[in-house]
């Protein structure tokens, strides 16, 4: 697994699965360059609504649900 993918998974894990009404903003002035780039890639892949985060898309919600399930299994 490459570093970019791990960073994207890390950003996805920050979203609150109990309510998809909460968004996430990754600002260049207070986030690492890696987090900013990962969020842009998630936007390019159609998982979030804005290049700096925003809300999860339908595909993003599915991804976060599966990621949370995987994290629970691995714990």
PDB file of N, CA, C and O in Angstrom:
ATOM      1  N   UNK A   1       0.862  -1.165   0.000  1.00  0.00           N
ATOM      2  CA  UNK A   1       0.000   0.000   0.000  1.00  0.00           C
ATOM      3  C   UNK A   1       0.912   1.232   0.000  1.00  0.00           C
ATOM      4  O   UNK A   1       1.884   1.289   0.752  1.00  0.00           O
ATOM      5  N   UNK A   2       0.601   2.189  -0.823  1.00  0.00           N
ATOM      6  CA  UNK A   2       1.470   3.356  -0.903  1.00  0.00           C
ATOM      7  C   UNK A   2       1.075   4.443   0.102  1.00  0.00           C
ATOM      8  O   UNK A   2      -0.012   4.415   0.678  1.00  0.00           O
ATOM      9  N   UNK A   3       1.972   5.379   0.292  1.00  0.00           N
ATOM     10  CA  UNK A   3       1.788   6.457   1.265  1.00  0.00           C
ATOM     11  C   UNK A   3       0.579   7.326   0.929  1.00  0.00           C
ATOM     12  O   UNK A   3      -0.150   7.746   1.828  1.00  0.00           O
ATOM     13  N   UNK A   4       0.360   7.599  -0.353  1.00  0.00           N
ATOM     14  CA  UNK A   4      -0.786   8.428  -0.752  1.00  0.00           C
ATOM     15  C   UNK A   4      -2.096   7.793  -0.323  1.00  0.00           C
ATOM     16  O   UNK A   4      -2.983   8.474   0.191  1.00  0.00           O
ATOM     17  N   UNK A   5      -2.217   6.500  -0.532  1.00  0.00           N
ATOM     18  CA  UNK A   5      -3.447   5.799  -0.176  1.00  0.00           C
ATOM     19  C   UNK A   5      -3.657   5.812   1.339  1.00  0.00           C
ATOM     20  O   UNK A   5      -4.776   6.012   1.812  1.00  0.00           O
ATOM     21  N   UNK A   6      -2.593   5.601   2.087  1.00  0.00           N
ATOM     22  CA  UNK A   6      -2.707   5.643   3.544  1.00  0.00           C
ATOM     23  C   UNK A   6      -3.146   7.026   4.023  1.00  0.00           C
ATOM     24  O   UNK A   6      -3.949   7.136   4.950  1.00  0.00           O
ATOM     25  N   UNK A   7      -2.630   8.064   3.406  1.00  0.00           N
ATOM     26  CA  UNK A   7      -3.016   9.423   3.782  1.00  0.00           C
ATOM     27  C   UNK A   7      -4.485   9.681   3.457  1.00  0.00           C
ATOM     28  O   UNK A   7      -5.189  10.324   4.236  1.00  0.00           O
ATOM     29  N   UNK A   8      -4.945   9.189   2.323  1.00  0.00           N
ATOM     30  CA  UNK A   8      -6.361   9.344   1.959  1.00  0.00           C
ATOM     31  C   UNK A   8      -7.255   8.606   2.951  1.00  0.00           C
ATOM     32  O   UNK A   8      -8.292   9.128   3.357  1.00  0.00           O
ATOM     33  N   UNK A   9      -6.864   7.408   3.340  1.00  0.00           N
ATOM     34  CA  UNK A   9      -7.637   6.658   4.334  1.00  0.00           C
ATOM     35  C   UNK A   9      -7.661   7.399   5.666  1.00  0.00           C
ATOM     36  O   UNK A   9      -8.675   7.414   6.364  1.00  0.00           O
ATOM     37  N   UNK A  10      -6.546   8.005   6.004  1.00  0.00           N
ATOM     38  CA  UNK A  10      -6.472   8.774   7.243  1.00  0.00           C
ATOM     39  C   UNK A  10      -7.450   9.942   7.221  1.00  0.00           C
ATOM     40  O   UNK A  10      -8.133  10.197   8.212  1.00  0.00           O
ATOM     41  N   UNK A  11      -7.522  10.646   6.107  1.00  0.00           N
ATOM     42  CA  UNK A  11      -8.476  11.768   5.981  1.00  0.00           C
ATOM     43  C   UNK A  11      -9.910  11.245   6.062  1.00  0.00           C
ATOM     44  O   UNK A  11     -10.743  11.828   6.756  1.00  0.00           O
ATOM     45  N   UNK A  12     -10.199  10.164   5.367  1.00  0.00           N
ATOM     46  CA  UNK A  12     -11.562   9.606   5.410  1.00  0.00           C
ATOM     47  C   UNK A  12     -11.955   9.200   6.826  1.00  0.00           C
ATOM     48  O   UNK A  12     -13.117   9.325   7.211  1.00  0.00           O
ATOM     49  N   UNK A  13     -10.994   8.717   7.595  1.00  0.00           N
ATOM     50  CA  UNK A  13     -11.310   8.267   8.957  1.00  0.00           C
ATOM     51  C   UNK A  13     -11.675   9.429   9.874  1.00  0.00           C
ATOM     52  O   UNK A  13     -12.212   9.204  10.959  1.00  0.00           O
ATOM     53  N   UNK A  14     -11.397  10.664   9.468  1.00  0.00           N
ATOM     54  CA  UNK A  14     -11.731  11.835  10.277  1.00  0.00           C
ATOM     55  C   UNK A  14     -13.207  12.218  10.191  1.00  0.00           C
ATOM     56  O   UNK A  14     -13.710  12.949  11.044  1.00  0.00           O
ATOM     57  N   UNK A  15     -13.891  11.732   9.177  1.00  0.00           N
ATOM     58  CA  UNK A  15     -15.314  12.057   9.027  1.00  0.00           C
ATOM     59  C   UNK A  15     -16.129  11.311  10.075  1.00  0.00           C
ATOM     60  O   UNK A  15     -15.856  10.151  10.385  1.00  0.00           O
ATOM     61  N   UNK A  16     -17.122  11.989  10.610  1.00  0.00           N
ATOM     62  CA  UNK A  16     -17.998  11.424  11.623  1.00  0.00           C
ATOM     63  C   UNK A  16     -19.028  10.519  10.947  1.00  0.00           C
ATOM     64  O   UNK A  16     -19.905  10.993  10.224  1.00  0.00           O
ATOM     65  N   UNK A  17     -18.913   9.230  11.189  1.00  0.00           N
ATOM     66  CA  UNK A  17     -19.821   8.283  10.545  1.00  0.00           C
ATOM     67  C   UNK A  17     -21.225   8.322  11.147  1.00  0.00           C
ATOM     68  O   UNK A  17     -22.195   7.950  10.485  1.00  0.00           O
ATOM     69  N   UNK A  18     -21.337   8.768  12.393  1.00  0.00           N
ATOM     70  CA  UNK A  18     -22.663   8.771  13.028  1.00  0.00           C
ATOM     71  C   UNK A  18     -23.580   9.841  12.436  1.00  0.00           C
ATOM     72  O   UNK A  18     -24.803   9.735  12.535  1.00  0.00           O
ATOM     73  N   UNK A  19     -23.000  10.861  11.827  1.00  0.00           N
ATOM     74  CA  UNK A  19     -23.802  11.860  11.122  1.00  0.00           C
ATOM     75  C   UNK A  19     -23.005  12.389   9.942  1.00  0.00           C
ATOM     76  O   UNK A  19     -21.918  12.944  10.106  1.00  0.00           O
ATOM     77  N   UNK A  20     -23.550  12.213   8.772  1.00  0.00           N
ATOM     78  CA  UNK A  20     -22.881  12.712   7.586  1.00  0.00           C
ATOM     79  C   UNK A  20     -23.249  14.166   7.309  1.00  0.00           C
ATOM     80  O   UNK A  20     -22.979  14.691   6.229  1.00  0.00           O
ATOM     81  N   UNK A  21     -23.871  14.813   8.301  1.00  0.00           N
ATOM     82  CA  UNK A  21     -24.208  16.222   8.188  1.00  0.00           C
ATOM     83  C   UNK A  21     -23.013  17.113   8.532  1.00  0.00           C
ATOM     84  O   UNK A  21     -23.052  18.323   8.310  1.00  0.00           O
ATOM     85  N   UNK A  22     -21.953  16.509   9.077  1.00  0.00           N
ATOM     86  CA  UNK A  22     -20.752  17.260   9.428  1.00  0.00           C
ATOM     87  C   UNK A  22     -19.735  17.147   8.303  1.00  0.00           C
ATOM     88  O   UNK A  22     -19.456  16.061   7.797  1.00  0.00           O
ATOM     89  N   UNK A  23     -19.198  18.276   7.932  1.00  0.00           N
ATOM     90  CA  UNK A  23     -18.172  18.287   6.904  1.00  0.00           C
ATOM     91  C   UNK A  23     -16.789  18.352   7.523  1.00  0.00           C
ATOM     92  O   UNK A  23     -16.622  18.263   8.739  1.00  0.00           O
ATOM     93  N   UNK A  24     -15.814  18.508   6.660  1.00  0.00           N
ATOM     94  CA  UNK A  24     -14.419  18.575   7.082  1.00  0.00           C
ATOM     95  C   UNK A  24     -13.706  19.583   6.189  1.00  0.00           C
ATOM     96  O   UNK A  24     -13.879  19.565   4.971  1.00  0.00           O
ATOM     97  N   UNK A  25     -12.919  20.447   6.780  1.00  0.00           N
ATOM     98  CA  UNK A  25     -12.130  21.417   6.016  1.00  0.00           C
ATOM     99  C   UNK A  25     -10.657  21.176   6.304  1.00  0.00           C
ATOM    100  O   UNK A  25     -10.244  21.072   7.459  1.00  0.00           O
ATOM    101  N   UNK A  26      -9.885  21.091   5.255  1.00  0.00           N
ATOM    102  CA  UNK A  26      -8.442  20.928   5.368  1.00  0.00           C
ATOM    103  C   UNK A  26      -7.826  22.190   4.765  1.00  0.00           C
ATOM    104  O   UNK A  26      -7.730  22.330   3.546  1.00  0.00           O
ATOM    105  N   UNK A  27      -7.418  23.086   5.629  1.00  0.00           N
ATOM    106  CA  UNK A  27      -6.895  24.378   5.197  1.00  0.00           C
ATOM    107  C   UNK A  27      -5.388  24.318   5.027  1.00  0.00           C
ATOM    108  O   UNK A  27      -4.678  23.729   5.842  1.00  0.00           O
ATOM    109  N   UNK A  28      -4.914  24.933   3.964  1.00  0.00           N
ATOM    110  CA  UNK A  28      -3.484  24.943   3.673  1.00  0.00           C
ATOM    111  C   UNK A  28      -2.668  25.604   4.778  1.00  0.00           C
ATOM    112  O   UNK A  28      -1.518  25.226   5.001  1.00  0.00           O
ATOM    113  N   UNK A  29      -3.240  26.581   5.471  1.00  0.00           N
ATOM    114  CA  UNK A  29      -2.471  27.308   6.481  1.00  0.00           C
ATOM    115  C   UNK A  29      -2.306  26.544   7.790  1.00  0.00           C
ATOM    116  O   UNK A  29      -1.450  26.905   8.598  1.00  0.00           O
ATOM    117  N   UNK A  30      -3.106  25.491   8.026  1.00  0.00           N
ATOM    118  CA  UNK A  30      -2.950  24.750   9.286  1.00  0.00           C
ATOM    119  C   UNK A  30      -2.929  23.233   9.114  1.00  0.00           C
ATOM    120  O   UNK A  30      -3.042  22.500  10.097  1.00  0.00           O
ATOM    121  N   UNK A  31      -2.788  22.758   7.892  1.00  0.00           N
ATOM    122  CA  UNK A  31      -2.707  21.320   7.635  1.00  0.00           C
ATOM    123  C   UNK A  31      -1.385  21.010   6.940  1.00  0.00           C
ATOM    124  O   UNK A  31      -0.764  21.886   6.338  1.00  0.00           O
ATOM    125  N   UNK A  32      -0.972  19.767   7.031  1.00  0.00           N
ATOM    126  CA  UNK A  32       0.255  19.382   6.341  1.00  0.00           C
ATOM    127  C   UNK A  32       0.010  19.358   4.838  1.00  0.00           C
ATOM    128  O   UNK A  32      -1.126  19.206   4.387  1.00  0.00           O
ATOM    129  N   UNK A  33       1.055  19.504   4.089  1.00  0.00           N
ATOM    130  CA  UNK A  33       0.939  19.425   2.630  1.00  0.00           C
ATOM    131  C   UNK A  33       0.397  18.067   2.199  1.00  0.00           C
ATOM    132  O   UNK A  33      -0.344  17.965   1.222  1.00  0.00           O
ATOM    133  N   UNK A  34       0.773  17.023   2.940  1.00  0.00           N
ATOM    134  CA  UNK A  34       0.288  15.676   2.628  1.00  0.00           C
ATOM    135  C   UNK A  34      -1.224  15.576   2.798  1.00  0.00           C
ATOM    136  O   UNK A  34      -1.905  14.955   1.982  1.00  0.00           O
ATOM    137  N   UNK A  35      -1.751  16.191   3.866  1.00  0.00           N
ATOM    138  CA  UNK A  35      -3.200  16.163   4.097  1.00  0.00           C
ATOM    139  C   UNK A  35      -3.947  16.980   3.050  1.00  0.00           C
ATOM    140  O   UNK A  35      -5.020  16.584   2.594  1.00  0.00           O
ATOM    141  N   UNK A  36      -3.385  18.107   2.675  1.00  0.00           N
ATOM    142  CA  UNK A  36      -4.000  18.944   1.645  1.00  0.00           C
ATOM    143  C   UNK A  36      -4.046  18.172   0.324  1.00  0.00           C
ATOM    144  O   UNK A  36      -5.069  18.162  -0.361  1.00  0.00           O
ATOM    145  N   UNK A  37      -2.934  17.530  -0.023  1.00  0.00           N
ATOM    146  CA  UNK A  37      -2.869  16.767  -1.277  1.00  0.00           C
ATOM    147  C   UNK A  37      -3.808  15.570  -1.244  1.00  0.00           C
ATOM    148  O   UNK A  37      -4.453  15.260  -2.246  1.00  0.00           O
ATOM    149  N   UNK A  38      -3.891  14.892  -0.094  1.00  0.00           N
ATOM    150  CA  UNK A  38      -4.776  13.729   0.028  1.00  0.00           C
ATOM    151  C   UNK A  38      -6.233  14.143  -0.130  1.00  0.00           C
ATOM    152  O   UNK A  38      -7.018  13.436  -0.763  1.00  0.00           O
ATOM    153  N   UNK A  39      -6.593  15.282   0.440  1.00  0.00           N
ATOM    154  CA  UNK A  39      -7.964  15.765   0.332  1.00  0.00           C
ATOM    155  C   UNK A  39      -8.291  16.136  -1.109  1.00  0.00           C
ATOM    156  O   UNK A  39      -9.398  15.879  -1.582  1.00  0.00           O
ATOM    157  N   UNK A  40      -7.350  16.728  -1.798  1.00  0.00           N
ATOM    158  CA  UNK A  40      -7.541  17.047  -3.215  1.00  0.00           C
ATOM    159  C   UNK A  40      -7.753  15.762  -4.019  1.00  0.00           C
ATOM    160  O   UNK A  40      -8.610  15.718  -4.902  1.00  0.00           O
ATOM    161  N   UNK A  41      -6.980  14.722  -3.720  1.00  0.00           N
ATOM    162  CA  UNK A  41      -7.143  13.447  -4.440  1.00  0.00           C
ATOM    163  C   UNK A  41      -8.513  12.823  -4.155  1.00  0.00           C
ATOM    164  O   UNK A  41      -9.130  12.245  -5.049  1.00  0.00           O
ATOM    165  N   UNK A  42      -8.986  12.941  -2.911  1.00  0.00           N
ATOM    166  CA  UNK A  42     -10.321  12.424  -2.585  1.00  0.00           C
ATOM    167  C   UNK A  42     -11.385  13.178  -3.377  1.00  0.00           C
ATOM    168  O   UNK A  42     -12.357  12.580  -3.840  1.00  0.00           O
ATOM    169  N   UNK A  43     -11.206  14.475  -3.534  1.00  0.00           N
ATOM    170  CA  UNK A  43     -12.122  15.273  -4.350  1.00  0.00           C
ATOM    171  C   UNK A  43     -12.060  14.813  -5.806  1.00  0.00           C
ATOM    172  O   UNK A  43     -13.095  14.629  -6.447  1.00  0.00           O
ATOM    173  N   UNK A  44     -10.852  14.628  -6.322  1.00  0.00           N
ATOM    174  CA  UNK A  44     -10.680  14.187  -7.711  1.00  0.00           C
ATOM    175  C   UNK A  44     -11.319  12.820  -7.957  1.00  0.00           C
ATOM    176  O   UNK A  44     -11.765  12.524  -9.066  1.00  0.00           O
ATOM    177  N   UNK A  45     -11.358  11.996  -6.916  1.00  0.00           N
ATOM    178  CA  UNK A  45     -11.948  10.654  -7.025  1.00  0.00           C
ATOM    179  C   UNK A  45     -13.452  10.659  -6.779  1.00  0.00           C
ATOM    180  O   UNK A  45     -14.106   9.624  -6.909  1.00  0.00           O
ATOM    181  N   UNK A  46     -14.008  11.826  -6.423  1.00  0.00           N
ATOM    182  CA  UNK A  46     -15.449  11.927  -6.211  1.00  0.00           C
ATOM    183  C   UNK A  46     -15.919  11.472  -4.840  1.00  0.00           C
ATOM    184  O   UNK A  46     -17.086  11.115  -4.676  1.00  0.00           O
ATOM    185  N   UNK A  47     -15.025  11.480  -3.846  1.00  0.00           N
ATOM    186  CA  UNK A  47     -15.402  11.032  -2.508  1.00  0.00           C
ATOM    187  C   UNK A  47     -15.830  12.180  -1.591  1.00  0.00           C
ATOM    188  O   UNK A  47     -16.582  11.969  -0.640  1.00  0.00           O
ATOM    189  N   UNK A  48     -15.349  13.396  -1.879  1.00  0.00           N
ATOM    190  CA  UNK A  48     -15.741  14.569  -1.104  1.00  0.00           C
ATOM    191  C   UNK A  48     -16.213  15.659  -2.070  1.00  0.00           C
ATOM    192  O   UNK A  48     -15.888  15.641  -3.257  1.00  0.00           O
ATOM    193  N   UNK A  49     -16.984  16.603  -1.537  1.00  0.00           N
ATOM    194  CA  UNK A  49     -17.643  17.587  -2.401  1.00  0.00           C
ATOM    195  C   UNK A  49     -16.782  18.786  -2.779  1.00  0.00           C
ATOM    196  O   UNK A  49     -17.099  19.504  -3.727  1.00  0.00           O
ATOM    197  N   UNK A  50     -15.692  19.006  -2.041  1.00  0.00           N
ATOM    198  CA  UNK A  50     -14.843  20.159  -2.336  1.00  0.00           C
ATOM    199  C   UNK A  50     -13.375  19.754  -2.268  1.00  0.00           C
ATOM    200  O   UNK A  50     -13.017  18.775  -1.614  1.00  0.00           O
ATOM    201  N   UNK A  51     -12.543  20.514  -2.944  1.00  0.00           N
ATOM    202  CA  UNK A  51     -11.117  20.171  -2.984  1.00  0.00           C
ATOM    203  C   UNK A  51     -10.439  20.312  -1.627  1.00  0.00           C
ATOM    204  O   UNK A  51      -9.364  19.752  -1.411  1.00  0.00           O
ATOM    205  N   UNK A  52     -11.058  21.056  -0.710  1.00  0.00           N
ATOM    206  CA  UNK A  52     -10.502  21.177   0.641  1.00  0.00           C
ATOM    207  C   UNK A  52     -11.342  20.416   1.666  1.00  0.00           C
ATOM    208  O   UNK A  52     -11.288  20.708   2.861  1.00  0.00           O
ATOM    209  N   UNK A  53     -12.102  19.458   1.203  1.00  0.00           N
ATOM    210  CA  UNK A  53     -12.898  18.612   2.090  1.00  0.00           C
ATOM    211  C   UNK A  53     -14.376  18.713   1.804  1.00  0.00           C
ATOM    212  O   UNK A  53     -14.891  18.060   0.897  1.00  0.00           O
ATOM    213  N   UNK A  54     -15.056  19.531   2.581  1.00  0.00           N
ATOM    214  CA  UNK A  54     -16.495  19.638   2.406  1.00  0.00           C
ATOM    215  C   UNK A  54     -17.207  18.447   3.020  1.00  0.00           C
ATOM    216  O   UNK A  54     -16.873  18.001   4.118  1.00  0.00           O
ATOM    217  N   UNK A  55     -18.178  17.949   2.305  1.00  0.00           N
ATOM    218  CA  UNK A  55     -18.971  16.815   2.775  1.00  0.00           C
ATOM    219  C   UNK A  55     -18.636  15.583   1.947  1.00  0.00           C
ATOM    220  O   UNK A  55     -18.077  15.676   0.854  1.00  0.00           O
ATOM    221  N   UNK A  56     -18.990  14.434   2.493  1.00  0.00           N
ATOM    222  CA  UNK A  56     -18.810  13.198   1.740  1.00  0.00           C
ATOM    223  C   UNK A  56     -19.876  13.094   0.661  1.00  0.00           C
ATOM    224  O   UNK A  56     -21.031  13.460   0.877  1.00  0.00           O
ATOM    225  N   UNK A  57     -19.486  12.602  -0.477  1.00  0.00           N
ATOM    226  CA  UNK A  57     -20.452  12.268  -1.519  1.00  0.00           C
ATOM    227  C   UNK A  57     -21.057  10.920  -1.172  1.00  0.00           C
ATOM    228  O   UNK A  57     -20.680  10.308  -0.173  1.00  0.00           O
ATOM    229  N   UNK A  58     -21.975  10.462  -1.972  1.00  0.00           N
ATOM    230  CA  UNK A  58     -22.570   9.145  -1.769  1.00  0.00           C
ATOM    231  C   UNK A  58     -21.489   8.058  -1.778  1.00  0.00           C
ATOM    232  O   UNK A  58     -21.485   7.160  -0.935  1.00  0.00           O
ATOM    233  N   UNK A  59     -20.585   8.157  -2.737  1.00  0.00           N
ATOM    234  CA  UNK A  59     -19.472   7.209  -2.812  1.00  0.00           C
ATOM    235  C   UNK A  59     -18.568   7.342  -1.591  1.00  0.00           C
ATOM    236  O   UNK A  59     -18.089   6.342  -1.057  1.00  0.00           O
ATOM    237  N   UNK A  60     -18.339   8.562  -1.157  1.00  0.00           N
ATOM    238  CA  UNK A  60     -17.521   8.796   0.030  1.00  0.00           C
ATOM    239  C   UNK A  60     -18.136   8.200   1.279  1.00  0.00           C
ATOM    240  O   UNK A  60     -17.430   7.635   2.115  1.00  0.00           O
ATOM    241  N   UNK A  61     -19.451   8.323   1.411  1.00  0.00           N
ATOM    242  CA  UNK A  61     -20.151   7.730   2.563  1.00  0.00           C
ATOM    243  C   UNK A  61     -19.963   6.221   2.574  1.00  0.00           C
ATOM    244  O   UNK A  61     -19.693   5.632   3.621  1.00  0.00           O
ATOM    245  N   UNK A  62     -20.106   5.595   1.412  1.00  0.00           N
ATOM    246  CA  UNK A  62     -19.889   4.144   1.319  1.00  0.00           C
ATOM    247  C   UNK A  62     -18.469   3.786   1.729  1.00  0.00           C
ATOM    248  O   UNK A  62     -18.253   2.814   2.453  1.00  0.00           O
ATOM    249  N   UNK A  63     -17.502   4.570   1.267  1.00  0.00           N
ATOM    250  CA  UNK A  63     -16.100   4.304   1.579  1.00  0.00           C
ATOM    251  C   UNK A  63     -15.836   4.428   3.079  1.00  0.00           C
ATOM    252  O   UNK A  63     -15.146   3.591   3.659  1.00  0.00           O
ATOM    253  N   UNK A  64     -16.383   5.470   3.706  1.00  0.00           N
ATOM    254  CA  UNK A  64     -16.175   5.675   5.144  1.00  0.00           C
ATOM    255  C   UNK A  64     -16.828   4.559   5.947  1.00  0.00           C
ATOM    256  O   UNK A  64     -16.246   4.083   6.921  1.00  0.00           O
ATOM    257  N   UNK A  65     -18.012   4.138   5.562  1.00  0.00           N
ATOM    258  CA  UNK A  65     -18.680   3.042   6.259  1.00  0.00           C
ATOM    259  C   UNK A  65     -17.836   1.771   6.190  1.00  0.00           C
ATOM    260  O   UNK A  65     -17.674   1.076   7.193  1.00  0.00           O
ATOM    261  N   UNK A  66     -17.307   1.472   5.028  1.00  0.00           N
ATOM    262  CA  UNK A  66     -16.479   0.275   4.881  1.00  0.00           C
ATOM    263  C   UNK A  66     -15.159   0.428   5.633  1.00  0.00           C
ATOM    264  O   UNK A  66     -14.669  -0.535   6.223  1.00  0.00           O
ATOM    265  N   UNK A  67     -14.587   1.615   5.618  1.00  0.00           N
ATOM    266  CA  UNK A  67     -13.354   1.861   6.356  1.00  0.00           C
ATOM    267  C   UNK A  67     -13.576   1.682   7.851  1.00  0.00           C
ATOM    268  O   UNK A  67     -12.755   1.058   8.524  1.00  0.00           O
ATOM    269  N   UNK A  68     -14.664   2.214   8.379  1.00  0.00           N
ATOM    270  CA  UNK A  68     -14.963   2.068   9.809  1.00  0.00           C
ATOM    271  C   UNK A  68     -15.170   0.604  10.171  1.00  0.00           C
ATOM    272  O   UNK A  68     -14.719   0.162  11.228  1.00  0.00           O
ATOM    273  N   UNK A  69     -15.837  -0.146   9.319  1.00  0.00           N
ATOM    274  CA  UNK A  69     -16.008  -1.582   9.558  1.00  0.00           C
ATOM    275  C   UNK A  69     -14.655  -2.289   9.617  1.00  0.00           C
ATOM    276  O   UNK A  69     -14.412  -3.115  10.498  1.00  0.00           O
ATOM    277  N   UNK A  70     -13.790  -1.959   8.680  1.00  0.00           N
ATOM    278  CA  UNK A  70     -12.458  -2.555   8.651  1.00  0.00           C
ATOM    279  C   UNK A  70     -11.667  -2.207   9.906  1.00  0.00           C
ATOM    280  O   UNK A  70     -11.009  -3.071  10.484  1.00  0.00           O
ATOM    281  N   UNK A  71     -11.728  -0.956  10.326  1.00  0.00           N
ATOM    282  CA  UNK A  71     -11.008  -0.541  11.538  1.00  0.00           C
ATOM    283  C   UNK A  71     -11.524  -1.285  12.760  1.00  0.00           C
ATOM    284  O   UNK A  71     -10.735  -1.668  13.624  1.00  0.00           O
ATOM    285  N   UNK A  72     -12.833  -1.497  12.850  1.00  0.00           N
ATOM    286  CA  UNK A  72     -13.397  -2.254  13.978  1.00  0.00           C
ATOM    287  C   UNK A  72     -12.921  -3.703  13.957  1.00  0.00           C
ATOM    288  O   UNK A  72     -12.608  -4.263  15.007  1.00  0.00           O
ATOM    289  N   UNK A  73     -12.864  -4.301  12.805  1.00  0.00           N
ATOM    290  CA  UNK A  73     -12.399  -5.685  12.678  1.00  0.00           C
ATOM    291  C   UNK A  73     -10.943  -5.814  13.104  1.00  0.00           C
ATOM    292  O   UNK A  73     -10.563  -6.780  13.765  1.00  0.00           O
ATOM    293  N   UNK A  74     -10.142  -4.845  12.726  1.00  0.00           N
ATOM    294  CA  UNK A  74      -8.702  -4.922  13.002  1.00  0.00           C
ATOM    295  C   UNK A  74      -8.335  -4.595  14.444  1.00  0.00           C
ATOM    296  O   UNK A  74      -7.236  -4.923  14.889  1.00  0.00           O
ATOM    297  N   UNK A  75      -9.240  -3.953  15.178  1.00  0.00           N
ATOM    298  CA  UNK A  75      -8.936  -3.587  16.573  1.00  0.00           C
ATOM    299  C   UNK A  75      -9.048  -4.759  17.493  1.00  0.00           C
ATOM    300  O   UNK A  75      -8.826  -4.622  18.696  1.00  0.00           O
TER     301      UNK A  75
END
